[in-house]
Amino acid sequence: MKQYASPMPTQTDVKLKFKPLSKKVVSATLQFSLSCIFLRE
């Protein structure tokens, strides 16, 4: 997670590729947008 952290609010697109565990599944990917905001108390 620290590679996506920064002092300013940011939004990063992340795409993860998974290894299929079944012969029926050819490929699996997960694509999402990660938003990071630090709150200081």
Summary of the structure (lengths in Angstrom):
residues: 41
radius of gyration: 15.3
end to end distance: 20.8
largest distance: 50.4
contacts: 55
relative contact order: 0.40
helix: 7%
strand: 44%
